[in-house]
Amino acid sequence: MRKLFAALSVLLLALGLSACSGCGRSVDPPRHPEGEFEARERPDPSAAEPNDGRFAQPPAGAEEESTNGAEPGSAHDDSRGEAEAEHGSAPAPAPPASSAPSQPAPGWGGLGRAEKSASGAPPADASGDAAARSRGAPLEEARQKGRPGLATHWGETRYSPTQEVSFEREDGSSPTATAELRYNDRAGARRLLPRGHSSQGELTLLGGALRVRMLDANGRTFPALSDGSRVVSMGQPGERYSLSIENRTGQRYEVVATVDGLDVLDGQDGSPEKRGYLIGAYSSVLIDGFRRSEQEVAAFRLGDVAHSYAASQGKARNVGVIGVAAFAERQAVVYYPRPPVQPWNEDTRLRDSADPFPGRYARPPAW
């Protein structure tokens, strides 16, 4: 009996070991072919940036610069080298042909609700626009080559994050107030305002509710000439500037800003119908450049007209002017119910017949 029990135990133990030999969760390591992995981790630096119509596009042939003046491509080059060392030097395959491009989301400017493209592919006419700019740039540069004075260039990339929020304009058809701030070198400013006097270089809107200034890289206001309501800020070639808009009231405003006639958000022709930046109550916004993405801008740099960003777009007609259109926010209307009418009482009768001058004549003193 004992031998039979021992034999059965050995048999059960053997069956148990054979059944558990494949237990557990097997992990199939992800397969990353060499070229496919490298193409994903190291995109072609010469490929054009996605353009869904929301942001300004760099001028044709512009060289990429690192954020806030760091050495170009240092970190990116290190990661690129690691990928090559790990996966060899096999060339990356050509990127697959993209599907039908999505239409650009209209009306995005840091405000309002805008649908984002799921694929991030450029719109159908993005390549055509880039080619047109590339063809028109040399002609426009030659046309503006002898033109004196300053204009705004597409500068280095700077970190300037933003996000979308909701804002309803009080009047969607026309701005609450507009202002024009002009700029040039000293000689050009003096020609424009021969009778101008030195000033603080600021404009005010809505009776001082908003203040607009050009600030240099150190946060100081540019020197300026003023003549009545006209202000011309004076700068020098190579200087970086920012547009400061300060809100001194307890309500929010939306401001649409243009530089050289181009919208600072999408780089196209400026229009008050586009969306802009939100300024909270008792706060300010500092616009550092043409917006490249939700995280970065291309800094405003002063330079000659021929190589300006407007000239690269073939639109140098309006260089030297900064425009601001401010929109007040629509306030919610609160309706209070009318209180019910109460019947008169004795107090109401006395109040209704109260005499404001009960003593018609002076009375003699009582002594």
C-alpha positions as CSV (number, residue, x, y, z in Angstrom):
1,M,0.0,0.0,0.0
2,R,2.8,2.3,0.9
3,K,4.6,1.6,-2.4
4,L,1.4,2.4,-4.4
5,F,1.0,5.7,-2.5
6,A,4.6,6.6,-3.1
7,A,4.3,5.8,-6.8
8,L,1.2,8.0,-7.1
9,S,2.9,10.9,-5.3
10,V,5.9,10.7,-7.6
11,L,3.6,10.7,-10.7
12,L,1.6,13.7,-9.4
13,L,4.7,15.6,-8.7
14,A,6.0,15.0,-12.2
15,L,2.8,16.0,-13.7
16,G,2.8,19.2,-11.6
17,L,6.3,20.2,-12.7
18,S,5.5,19.6,-16.4
19,A,2.4,21.7,-16.2
20,C,4.1,24.7,-14.5
21,S,7.1,24.7,-16.8
22,G,5.4,27.3,-19.1
23,C,3.6,29.4,-16.4
24,G,4.0,33.2,-16.2
25,R,3.6,36.1,-18.6
26,S,5.9,36.1,-21.6
27,V,7.0,39.5,-22.9
28,D,7.6,39.8,-26.6
29,P,10.2,42.6,-27.0
30,P,9.1,45.3,-29.4
31,R,10.7,45.0,-32.8
32,H,12.4,48.2,-33.9
33,P,14.2,47.7,-37.2
34,E,17.3,49.8,-37.4
35,G,16.2,52.2,-40.0
36,E,12.7,52.6,-38.7
37,F,13.8,53.3,-35.2
38,E,16.4,55.8,-36.4
39,A,13.9,57.7,-38.5
40,R,11.5,58.1,-35.6
41,E,14.2,59.2,-33.1
42,R,16.1,61.4,-35.5
43,P,13.9,63.2,-37.9
44,D,15.3,64.8,-41.0
45,P,16.6,68.2,-39.9
46,S,16.0,69.6,-43.4
47,A,12.3,68.7,-43.4
48,A,9.9,71.6,-43.2
49,E,8.1,72.2,-39.9
50,P,4.4,71.3,-39.8
51,N,2.2,74.2,-40.6
52,D,-1.5,74.0,-39.8
53,G,-2.1,77.7,-40.3
54,R,-1.8,78.7,-36.6
55,F,1.8,79.8,-36.5
56,A,4.3,82.0,-38.4
57,Q,6.6,80.1,-40.8
58,P,10.3,81.0,-41.0
59,P,11.5,82.7,-44.1
60,A,12.9,80.6,-46.9
61,G,16.5,79.6,-46.3
62,A,16.5,80.8,-42.6
63,E,19.0,78.9,-40.5
64,E,17.8,77.3,-37.3
65,E,19.1,78.7,-34.1
66,S,18.9,77.3,-30.6
67,T,16.6,78.6,-27.9
68,N,17.8,81.8,-26.0
69,G,21.2,81.8,-27.7
70,A,22.6,78.4,-26.7
71,E,25.0,76.5,-28.9
72,P,23.0,75.2,-31.9
73,G,22.0,71.6,-31.9
74,S,24.3,70.4,-29.1
75,A,21.9,68.2,-27.2
76,H,20.2,67.1,-30.4
77,D,23.5,66.2,-31.9
78,D,24.5,64.1,-28.8
79,S,21.3,62.1,-29.0
80,R,21.7,61.6,-32.7
81,G,25.2,60.2,-32.1
82,E,24.0,57.7,-29.5
83,A,21.3,56.5,-32.0
84,E,24.0,56.0,-34.6
85,A,26.3,54.1,-32.2
86,E,23.6,51.8,-31.1
87,H,22.0,51.0,-34.4
88,G,24.8,51.4,-36.8
89,S,25.1,53.7,-39.8
90,A,22.4,52.3,-42.0
91,P,20.6,55.1,-43.7
92,A,17.1,55.9,-42.5
93,P,14.4,55.0,-45.0
94,A,12.4,57.8,-46.8
95,P,9.4,58.9,-44.7
96,P,6.1,57.4,-45.9
97,A,3.8,59.5,-48.1
98,S,1.4,61.4,-45.9
99,S,-2.3,60.9,-46.2
100,A,-4.7,63.7,-47.3
101,P,-3.6,66.8,-45.3
102,S,-6.0,68.2,-42.8
103,Q,-7.4,71.7,-43.2
104,P,-5.9,74.4,-41.0
105,A,-7.8,75.2,-37.8
106,P,-9.1,78.8,-38.2
107,G,-9.1,81.4,-35.6
108,W,-6.4,80.2,-33.2
109,G,-4.4,82.9,-31.4
110,G,-4.0,81.7,-27.9
111,L,-7.7,82.4,-27.4
112,G,-10.9,80.8,-28.4
113,R,-11.6,77.2,-29.2
114,A,-9.7,75.7,-32.2
115,E,-9.6,72.2,-33.5
116,K,-6.1,70.8,-33.7
117,S,-5.0,68.6,-36.6
118,A,-4.7,65.0,-35.5
119,S,-1.9,64.2,-37.9
120,G,0.0,67.5,-37.8
121,A,0.4,67.4,-41.5
122,P,0.8,70.7,-43.4
123,P,-2.2,72.1,-45.3
124,A,-2.6,71.5,-49.0
125,D,-1.2,74.9,-49.9
126,A,1.7,75.0,-47.4
127,S,4.4,73.8,-49.9
128,G,3.0,76.2,-52.5
129,D,3.2,79.1,-50.1
130,A,6.7,78.2,-49.2
131,A,7.7,78.0,-52.8
132,A,6.1,81.3,-53.6
133,R,7.9,82.9,-50.8
134,S,11.2,81.4,-51.9
135,R,10.7,82.7,-55.5
136,G,9.5,86.1,-54.4
137,A,12.1,86.7,-51.7
138,P,15.1,87.6,-54.0
139,L,12.9,90.0,-56.0
140,E,11.6,91.7,-52.9
141,E,15.1,91.9,-51.4
142,A,16.4,93.6,-54.5
143,R,13.5,95.9,-54.5
144,Q,14.0,97.0,-50.9
145,K,17.8,96.9,-51.0
146,G,18.4,100.7,-51.1
147,R,15.6,101.5,-48.7
148,P,16.8,103.2,-45.5
149,G,15.6,102.7,-42.0
150,L,14.8,99.8,-39.8
151,A,12.4,96.8,-40.1
152,T,11.9,93.6,-38.0
153,H,13.8,90.4,-38.8
154,W,13.0,86.8,-38.0
155,G,15.3,86.3,-35.0
156,E,16.6,83.5,-32.8
157,T,14.2,81.0,-31.2
158,R,13.0,81.9,-27.7
159,Y,11.0,79.9,-25.2
160,S,7.6,81.5,-24.7
161,P,4.9,79.0,-23.8
162,T,1.2,79.7,-24.4
163,Q,-2.2,77.9,-24.2
164,E,-5.7,78.3,-25.5
165,V,-8.4,79.9,-23.4
166,S,-11.9,81.1,-23.9
167,F,-12.8,84.7,-24.5
168,E,-16.0,86.3,-25.8
169,R,-15.6,89.8,-27.3
170,E,-18.1,92.5,-26.4
171,D,-18.2,93.5,-30.1
172,G,-16.9,90.9,-32.5
173,S,-17.1,93.1,-35.5
174,S,-14.9,96.0,-34.4
175,P,-12.2,96.5,-31.7
176,T,-12.9,98.6,-28.6
177,A,-9.7,100.7,-29.3
178,T,-6.7,100.7,-31.6
179,A,-3.2,102.2,-31.5
180,E,-0.2,102.6,-33.8
181,L,3.3,102.7,-32.5
182,R,6.0,103.5,-35.2
183,Y,9.7,102.8,-35.0
184,N,12.8,103.6,-37.0
185,D,16.4,104.6,-36.5
186,R,17.1,108.1,-35.1
187,A,17.5,109.7,-38.5
188,G,14.4,108.2,-39.8
189,A,12.4,109.1,-36.7
190,R,13.5,112.7,-37.0
191,R,12.5,112.8,-40.7
192,L,9.1,111.4,-39.8
193,L,8.5,113.8,-36.8
194,P,10.6,116.9,-37.5
195,R,8.9,118.8,-34.7
196,G,8.8,115.8,-32.3
197,H,10.2,116.0,-28.8
198,S,11.8,113.3,-26.6
199,S,9.2,111.2,-24.7
200,Q,8.8,108.0,-22.7
201,G,7.9,106.1,-25.9
202,E,4.5,104.7,-24.8
203,L,1.0,104.8,-26.1
204,T,-2.2,104.5,-24.1
205,L,-5.6,103.2,-25.1
206,L,-9.0,103.7,-23.5
207,G,-8.0,106.7,-21.5
208,G,-4.9,105.0,-20.0
209,A,-6.5,101.6,-19.4
210,L,-3.9,99.9,-21.6
211,R,-0.3,101.0,-22.1
212,V,1.8,99.9,-25.1
213,R,5.6,100.1,-25.2
214,M,8.6,98.8,-27.1
215,L,11.2,97.3,-24.6
216,D,14.8,96.4,-25.3
217,A,16.6,93.2,-24.2
218,N,17.1,94.7,-20.7
219,G,13.4,95.6,-20.3
220,R,14.0,99.4,-20.8
221,T,11.7,101.5,-22.9
222,F,13.1,102.5,-26.3
223,P,13.8,106.3,-26.6
224,A,11.2,107.9,-28.7
225,L,9.9,111.1,-30.3
226,S,6.4,112.3,-29.8
227,D,4.2,114.9,-31.7
228,G,0.7,115.0,-30.3
229,S,-0.7,111.4,-30.4
230,R,2.1,110.2,-32.8
231,V,5.0,108.3,-31.2
232,V,8.1,107.0,-33.0
233,S,10.4,104.7,-31.0
234,M,14.1,104.8,-32.0
235,G,16.3,101.7,-32.2
236,Q,19.5,100.5,-33.7
237,P,20.3,97.6,-36.1
238,G,20.7,94.3,-34.3
239,E,18.7,95.2,-31.2
240,R,16.2,92.7,-29.9
241,Y,12.9,94.1,-28.7
242,S,9.6,93.0,-27.1
243,L,6.2,94.4,-27.3
244,S,4.8,95.1,-23.8
245,I,1.0,95.7,-23.3
246,E,-0.1,96.5,-19.7
247,N,-3.6,96.3,-18.5
248,R,-4.4,98.7,-15.6
249,T,-8.1,97.8,-15.1
250,G,-10.0,95.1,-13.4
251,Q,-11.3,93.4,-16.5
252,R,-9.8,91.2,-19.2
253,Y,-8.9,92.3,-22.7
254,E,-7.9,90.5,-25.9
255,V,-5.3,92.3,-28.0
256,V,-4.5,91.5,-31.6
257,A,-0.9,92.7,-32.4
258,T,0.9,93.2,-35.7
259,V,4.5,94.0,-36.6
260,D,5.2,95.5,-40.0
261,G,1.6,94.7,-41.0
262,L,2.0,91.0,-40.2
263,D,0.1,89.2,-37.4
264,V,2.5,88.2,-34.6
265,L,0.7,84.8,-34.3
266,D,0.5,83.4,-37.8
267,G,2.9,85.8,-39.7
268,Q,0.2,86.6,-42.3
269,D,-1.5,89.9,-43.0
270,G,-2.8,91.5,-39.8
271,S,-6.5,91.9,-39.3
272,P,-8.6,92.6,-36.2
273,E,-10.8,89.7,-37.2
274,K,-8.0,87.3,-36.1
275,R,-7.6,86.1,-32.5
276,G,-5.0,87.5,-30.2
277,Y,-3.4,87.4,-26.7
278,L,-5.4,87.6,-23.5
279,I,-4.4,90.2,-20.8
280,G,-5.8,89.5,-17.4
281,A,-6.9,92.2,-14.9
282,Y,-4.1,94.3,-13.6
283,S,-1.5,92.3,-15.5
284,S,0.6,92.6,-18.7
285,V,1.7,90.5,-21.7
286,L,5.2,90.5,-23.2
287,I,5.2,89.5,-26.9
288,D,8.8,88.4,-27.7
289,G,8.5,87.6,-31.4
290,F,6.5,85.9,-34.1
291,R,5.0,82.7,-32.7
292,R,6.5,79.5,-34.1
293,S,4.6,77.0,-31.9
294,E,2.7,76.8,-28.6
295,Q,6.1,76.9,-26.9
296,E,8.5,79.1,-29.0
297,V,8.7,82.4,-30.8
298,A,11.2,83.9,-33.3
299,A,12.6,87.0,-31.6
300,F,12.0,90.5,-32.9
301,R,15.3,91.8,-34.2
302,L,15.8,95.2,-35.8
303,G,17.7,95.3,-39.1
304,D,17.6,96.5,-42.7
305,V,14.4,96.4,-44.7
306,A,15.7,94.2,-47.5
307,H,16.3,91.2,-45.2
308,S,13.2,91.8,-42.9
309,Y,10.6,89.1,-42.3
310,A,8.1,91.2,-44.2
311,A,10.4,91.4,-47.2
312,S,10.8,87.6,-47.2
313,Q,7.0,87.4,-47.5
314,G,7.0,90.0,-50.3
315,K,5.1,92.4,-48.0
316,A,7.5,95.1,-47.0
317,R,5.1,97.9,-47.7
318,N,4.1,98.4,-44.1
319,V,7.4,98.1,-42.3
320,G,8.1,100.4,-39.3
321,V,4.7,100.2,-37.6
322,I,3.3,98.2,-34.7
323,G,-0.5,97.9,-34.4
324,V,-2.6,96.9,-31.4
325,A,-6.3,96.3,-31.5
326,A,-8.0,95.8,-28.1
327,F,-11.3,94.0,-27.4
328,A,-13.3,94.2,-24.2
329,E,-14.9,91.1,-22.8
330,R,-18.6,90.6,-23.0
331,Q,-19.9,90.7,-19.4
332,A,-22.7,88.5,-18.2
333,V,-26.0,90.4,-17.7
334,V,-27.6,89.7,-14.3
335,Y,-31.4,90.4,-14.0
336,Y,-32.7,90.9,-10.5
337,P,-36.5,90.2,-10.0
338,R,-38.6,93.2,-9.1
339,P,-39.6,93.1,-5.4
340,P,-43.3,92.7,-4.7
341,V,-45.2,95.9,-3.9
342,Q,-46.1,96.1,-0.2
343,P,-49.3,97.9,1.1
344,W,-48.9,101.2,2.8
345,N,-48.7,101.4,6.6
346,E,-48.5,104.2,9.1
347,D,-44.7,104.6,8.6
348,T,-45.2,104.8,4.9
349,R,-47.9,107.5,5.3
350,L,-45.6,109.6,7.6
351,R,-42.6,109.3,5.3
352,D,-44.7,110.3,2.3
353,S,-46.0,113.4,4.0
354,A,-42.7,114.4,5.7
355,D,-41.9,118.1,5.5
356,P,-38.2,118.9,4.7
357,F,-38.6,122.4,6.1
358,P,-41.0,122.2,9.1
359,G,-39.7,125.4,10.7
360,R,-40.7,128.3,8.4
361,Y,-39.6,131.0,10.7
362,A,-36.9,131.5,13.4
363,R,-38.1,130.9,17.0
364,P,-36.9,133.0,19.9
365,P,-34.6,131.2,22.4
366,A,-36.4,129.6,25.4
367,W,-34.8,131.7,28.2
